[in-house]
Amino acid sequence: MTESEERAKDWLNRNFWMSFEIAAIKRRLERMESNIEKVCKPIRLKEVQEGHGDGNSQENLMAEYLDLAAEIERRELILEQRDKETAAVIDKVESPILRTILIERYINRLIWRDICEAIHLEKSRMLELHLQALSAVVPYIPERR
């Protein structure tokens, strides 16, 4: 793989890794949801009056939960914008088969086995075409600033 193909692959893969990060944050948020149900029970007036409530931990847990939810939303917006940029670059590739491979891998984020099954190609042929696709997309990859 040439250096320019490697740069193109790195640029295309930026969405792939961000989608993993979002999934990890979502899993963390799901775990927090079960904790919130346990910890954030309604505060009874007696607990508040006597000062035995766990208001700070409830507030902190809720604040962390809301911060994570906002972070997911922020990252999903960035991912959506990057996917649009990636799709615009891929659309410039002339060959339909090369475009399909790029879309399945870098927009739909499929693994190679699933791409091979979807377009009925052997993995070795798929990887050859992937290198051709990277070469074809190189001229359209934006320069890093």
C-alpha positions as CSV (number, residue, x, y, z in Angstrom):
1,M,0.0,0.0,0.0
2,T,1.4,3.4,-1.0
3,E,1.7,6.3,1.4
4,S,-1.1,8.2,-0.3
5,E,-3.4,5.1,-0.1
6,E,-2.5,4.8,3.6
7,R,-3.5,8.4,4.2
8,A,-6.7,7.9,2.3
9,K,-7.5,4.8,4.4
10,D,-6.7,6.7,7.6
11,W,-9.0,9.6,6.5
12,L,-11.8,7.1,5.7
13,N,-11.3,5.2,9.0
14,R,-11.7,8.3,11.2
15,N,-15.5,7.6,11.2
16,F,-15.0,4.0,12.0
17,W,-13.2,4.7,15.3
18,M,-15.5,7.4,16.3
19,S,-18.5,5.0,15.9
20,F,-16.7,2.6,18.3
21,E,-16.2,5.5,20.8
22,I,-19.9,6.4,20.6
23,A,-20.9,2.8,21.2
24,A,-18.6,2.5,24.2
25,I,-20.1,5.7,25.7
26,K,-23.6,4.4,25.1
27,R,-22.8,1.1,26.9
28,R,-21.5,3.2,29.8
29,L,-24.7,5.2,29.8
30,E,-26.8,2.0,29.8
31,R,-24.9,0.8,32.9
32,M,-25.5,4.2,34.5
33,E,-29.3,3.9,33.9
34,S,-29.6,0.8,36.1
35,N,-27.6,2.6,38.8
36,I,-29.8,5.7,38.6
37,E,-32.9,3.5,39.1
38,K,-31.3,2.2,42.3
39,V,-29.8,5.3,43.7
40,C,-32.2,8.0,42.5
41,K,-35.3,6.9,44.4
42,P,-37.7,9.7,45.3
43,I,-36.4,11.7,48.2
44,R,-38.9,11.5,51.1
45,L,-39.5,14.7,53.0
46,K,-38.3,13.1,56.3
47,E,-34.9,12.3,54.7
48,V,-34.5,15.8,53.6
49,Q,-35.5,17.3,56.9
50,E,-33.2,14.9,58.9
51,G,-30.3,15.4,56.4
52,H,-29.9,11.6,55.8
53,G,-30.7,11.7,52.1
54,D,-28.0,11.0,49.5
55,G,-28.9,14.1,47.5
56,N,-25.3,14.9,46.5
57,S,-24.7,11.4,45.1
58,Q,-28.0,11.5,43.3
59,E,-27.3,14.9,41.8
60,N,-23.7,13.9,40.8
61,L,-25.0,10.7,39.2
62,M,-27.7,12.6,37.3
63,A,-25.2,15.3,36.2
64,E,-22.7,12.7,35.0
65,Y,-25.6,10.9,33.1
66,L,-26.7,14.1,31.4
67,D,-23.1,15.0,30.5
68,L,-22.6,11.6,28.9
69,A,-25.9,11.9,27.0
70,A,-24.8,15.3,25.7
71,E,-21.4,13.9,24.7
72,I,-23.1,11.1,22.7
73,E,-25.3,13.7,20.9
74,R,-22.3,15.9,20.2
75,R,-20.2,13.0,18.8
76,E,-23.1,11.7,16.8
77,L,-23.5,15.0,15.1
78,I,-19.8,15.1,14.2
79,L,-20.0,11.5,12.9
80,E,-23.1,12.4,10.8
81,Q,-21.2,15.4,9.3
82,R,-18.1,13.3,8.6
83,D,-20.2,10.5,7.0
84,K,-21.6,13.1,4.7
85,E,-18.1,14.3,3.8
86,T,-17.0,10.7,3.3
87,A,-20.0,10.0,1.1
88,A,-19.3,13.1,-1.1
89,V,-15.7,11.9,-1.6
90,I,-16.7,8.3,-2.4
91,D,-19.3,9.5,-4.9
92,K,-16.5,10.9,-7.0
93,V,-15.0,7.5,-7.7
94,E,-16.1,6.3,-11.1
95,S,-16.3,2.6,-10.7
96,P,-19.6,1.3,-9.1
97,I,-17.9,-1.7,-7.5
98,L,-15.2,0.4,-6.0
99,R,-17.8,2.9,-4.7
100,T,-19.8,0.0,-3.2
101,I,-16.8,-1.4,-1.4
102,L,-15.9,2.0,0.0
103,I,-19.5,2.7,1.1
104,E,-20.0,-0.7,2.8
105,R,-16.7,-0.4,4.6
106,Y,-16.4,3.3,5.5
107,I,-20.0,4.5,5.7
108,N,-21.9,1.4,6.7
109,R,-18.8,0.1,8.6
110,L,-19.2,-3.5,7.7
111,I,-16.5,-6.1,8.4
112,W,-14.8,-7.7,5.4
113,R,-16.7,-11.0,5.7
114,D,-20.0,-9.2,5.5
115,I,-19.0,-7.1,2.5
116,C,-17.8,-10.3,0.7
117,E,-21.1,-11.9,1.3
118,A,-23.1,-8.8,0.3
119,I,-21.4,-8.5,-3.1
120,H,-20.5,-12.1,-3.6
121,L,-16.7,-11.9,-3.8
122,E,-13.9,-13.9,-2.3
123,K,-11.9,-12.1,0.4
124,S,-8.7,-12.0,-1.7
125,R,-10.5,-10.4,-4.6
126,M,-12.2,-8.0,-2.2
127,L,-8.9,-6.9,-0.8
128,E,-7.5,-6.3,-4.3
129,L,-10.5,-4.2,-5.1
130,H,-10.2,-2.4,-1.9
131,L,-6.6,-1.3,-2.8
132,Q,-7.9,-0.1,-6.2
133,A,-10.7,1.7,-4.4
134,L,-8.2,3.5,-2.1
135,S,-6.1,4.5,-5.2
136,A,-9.2,5.8,-6.9
137,V,-10.3,7.9,-3.9
138,V,-6.8,9.4,-3.2
139,P,-7.3,12.4,-5.5
140,Y,-10.5,13.4,-3.7
141,I,-9.3,13.1,-0.1
142,P,-9.1,16.6,1.4
143,E,-5.6,17.8,2.5
144,R,-5.1,18.0,6.2
145,R,-4.7,21.5,7.5
